Amino acid sequence: MVSYASEVASIHKQFNVALKRAKSRQAVLNCYWKHKAQHERLLKKHLKEEIAQVNKIKARIKYK
């Protein structure tokens, strides 16, 4: 499993390369929107994994 930080670094690298290649204002905006969508998907996946981990640990602890 790839770490969250390395995945973020990867999409930021792709974003920076795409920004350098952009030749118009619209191309720059398209890069940003694509990057934002990637970030949102990645964050959603990351938080889902974390809440699963929390629930797994929580399940082991008995109610008081």
NORLINWO-V295879 format. One record per pair of residues at least 24 apart in sequence whose ideal C-beta (glycine too) atoms are under 7 Angstrom apart, sorted by sequence separation. I is the first residue (numbers start at 1). J is the second residue. D is the distance in Angstrom with one decimal. If there is no record, write none. Layout:
i=I j=J d=D
i=I j=J d=D
This chain:
i=11 j=35 d=6.6
i=11 j=38 d=4.8
i=11 j=39 d=6.7
i=11 j=42 d=6.8
i=8 j=42 d=6.8
i=7 j=42 d=5.7
i=4 j=46 d=4.8
